[in-house]
Amino acid sequence: MRKGPILLVDDEPVVLQVHAAAVNHFGFETIIAETAEQAIGYVRSYRPAMIISDVQMPGDGGFDFVSNLDRAGLKTMPVVFLTGYNDIDIVRGGLKSGGDDFIIKGGSIERLRHRIAFWMAGGFTELPAEVRRRALSEANAEIGDSIENVELHLERSQTTLGQITDRMSAEINDLPSSFGKRLVERICYLGRLSKITLEESRGFGDLVRFPDYVFTVNQSLDRPWSKEVWPLLKRFDDWSCDTRFVLAGMEPLKQFFDYEWYTEGLE
């Protein structure tokens, strides 16, 4: 579970009150900012564990706010963008600025609660950098009005989830029960799970939901060490920059007996 308050940024007091109630539902402390400038100051002072920001605000909007956070080295937490526009340009601008998730205003408050619960407890600290790059590329490739309902595309696909789960289950069920007891085996497992998730993702929506797929599939496989994968997710970008992690994802899972090539400096 991530520690620290949740920062809400919106120029509409009524919206802030509704969202504060959703945050308080989980017992988290809430910090409220009505402008991007005020929010920057709060980030410096309180180091929130998560930010939920409106996109359209007077002065600097949500995209400017998060871009400024990133440039200042303060973007160390997930950012969920709220918007009243069900528009592909929101996804493009949000991903480019450094946002990690999107919620279209006017829907059920349960959706917001679900995203709060995921980002505070799911392990990932943000949308991984390479996944963000791929998602932005896919969003940029969409032409004109070809995307009529962005919110629908951002829903987690049960088809994609099922395909990832089936492929991972087939590989891991062929391994002995001792697989996964060592840290290096869990790292290789995460590398493979990440690769399969990328291969099965279709379009920007699946890529934005990459953290959800990885987290959910890991839970559904229900290995004795599944909960021990959570700390690895917190450092996902560090792992993904390691050639060994990438290479581990290229081949089907197998149990190694000589890990010297991989474990130096890790265990």
N, C-alpha and C positions, 0 to 999 in steps of 0.2 A: 504494500500500500504506500503510495506517495504521501509525503508529509508536507504540510504547509497549507496556507489559505488558497482559495480560488478567487481570482480577480475577474470581476464582471465589468465590461466596458460598454456603455450605451448612453446615448443622450436622451432616452425616453425613460423617465422615472417609473412609469407603470411597468414597462418591460423589465426594468431592473428588479423591481419588487417580485415579479413572477419568477424570474430566474433565481433570485436569491432564495426563494422558498424551495426551489428544486435542489439547490446546493445544500441548504439546511436540512433537507430530507435525509441526507447521508451524514449529518453531524459535522460538516466541514465549516470552517470559518469563512466568511465572505468579506471581500473588500470591493467597494464600488467606486468606479470612476466614470465621470460623465463626459470626459474628453480624452483624446489620445495623449495630449500633453500631460494631463494629470495621471494617466495610467503609467506613463514612462516613469514618473517619479515614484509611484507606488511599487513598480517592479524593482527599482533600485533599493527601496527601503525595506520591502517585505519579502522579496524573492518568492512569489507565489508558485504553487505546485502546478497550477493550470490556469489558463486564460480563456475566457469566453468573451468574444468581442463582436460587436456590431460591425458591419462593413461600411454602411453609409452614416457618416456623422459630420457635423459642421467642422470646418478646419481640416486637420488631418483625419482621413478615414481609417478604417481598420487595416487596410493594406499598407498604408504609410506607417501606421503604428508598429506593425510587426516587422516591416522592413527596417525601421529605425532600431528596433530591439536587436535584430540580427546583426546589423552593422556595429552596434555598440557591444556586442558579445554578451547580451543579456537574454538571448533566446535559448533558454535551457529547459523549457517546459512545453507541453503540448498546447497548441492554440486551436480552438474551435471557432470558426467564423459563423456568425448569424446573419442572415440576409432575407429580405423580403422578395428578392428576385430569383426565380427558378431558371437561372441563365447560365450557359456554359462559360460566359465571360467571367462570372464570379469564381468558377473553379480555376480558370486560367490565372486570374489575378491573385487568387488566394494561394495557389501553389507557388507561384512565382515569388510572392512576398515572404513565404515561409510558413504558411498555415498548414495545419495537419488534418483538419476535418471540417465538415460543413453541415449546417442545419438550416433548412428553410423555415422562416417564421410562419406561424399560423397553424403548425401541426400540434400533435399531442405533446404535452409536457413530459410524457413518459419517454419520448425519444431523447430529449435533453438529459433526463435522468440516466438513461442507458449509456449515453456517451460519457457523462461524468463518471459513472461507475467503471466503464472500460478504461478510460485514460488514467484514472487514479489507481486502478488495481491490476491492469493488464500487463504491466511490465515495460512496455515500450514508452520511451520518453518523448518520442515524436515520430512522424512518418520518416522512415529511413531515407537518407539523401539520394541513393540510387533509385529507389522506388519513386520518390518525388519527381526526379528527373524523367523517369519513364511515364509517369502519370501526366506530367505537364506536356510531354511530347504527344501523347495520345489525345489530350484535350485540344492541343493546338491543331491536330490533324482533322478535327471535326470541322465541317464546313457549314457555314450559314445556319439554316434552321433545321439541320439534320438531327439535332438534339432538342426535342420539344419539352422533355420533362427531365431535367437534370437530377432532381430528387430521386426519381425512379432508378436512374443509373447508379446512384450512390447507395442504394439498398444492397445489403449483402446477398449475394446470389447463392441459393441452396444448391443449384447445379454445380457451380464452381466449387463450393465447399465440399460437396459429395465427391467430385472428381479428385480433389486433393487428398481427401481422407482415404479413398479407395486405393490410390497409388501408394500412399505412405503405409497403410495397413498391410498391403501385399508384401512390401519390402521388410517391414519390421517384424511381421509374424513369422518370417522365415529364419529369424535370428534366434540364438539361444537366449534364455531368460537372463543370463548374466550381462547381456548387452545393455549399456547405458549406466552401468555402475561407476564407470570412470568418467571424469570430467571431459576428457578428450573425445569420448564416444558421444557425449551429449552435444558437444560442439559440432562434430561431424553430422550428427542427426539434425541439428538446427540448420546447418548449411544445406543439407539435402531437402529439408522441408521448405526452406526459402526458395531453392531452385525450382522445385515442383510447383510452388505457389505462383511464382512468376510465369512459369510455362502455361499454367492453367488459367491465368488471369486474362480477361477479355475486355479491353478498353480501360479508360481512365477510372471508371467507377470501381472495378475490381482492384485496381492498383491502390486507390485511396483506402480500400478496405484490406489491404495486405496485412496490417497488424492484426485485424480481427480474424482473418483466416488462419494465420500462424498460431495465434493464441487458442482459437477454438479447436483446431485439429489436434494440437498438442494435448488439450484437455480430453478430447474424445478418445484418443489412443490409450489414455489412462495407464501409463506405465508406472511402476513403483517410484520412479524418479521424475515423473512429469512436472511436479511442482518445483523441482530443482532447476528447471529450464528458465524459470522466471528471472533470476538474476542475470542470465545471459542476454535476455531481451533488453535489459537496461543498457547494455554495451553493444547493441547490435551493429551500429555504424563502425565501431572499432573492429569487430570480427569481420565485417564485410570488406574491410580494407586489407585484410590478411589473405594473401594468395592461397594459403593452405585451406582456409575456410571456403574459398571459392572452388578450389579443386575438389574438396570433399563433397560438394554439392553436385558435381558433374557425373558421378557414378552412383549406381544403386547402393543402398546401405549394405555394409558387410562388417564383420567383426575382425579387427586387426589384432595381431599379437605382438607386433613390433611398432611401437609408437614413437621411436626416437626421432623420426623425421618430423613429427608434429609437436611433441610435448615439450621440447626445449623451451624453458622460460615460462611454461604454463602450469606445471605441477612441481 
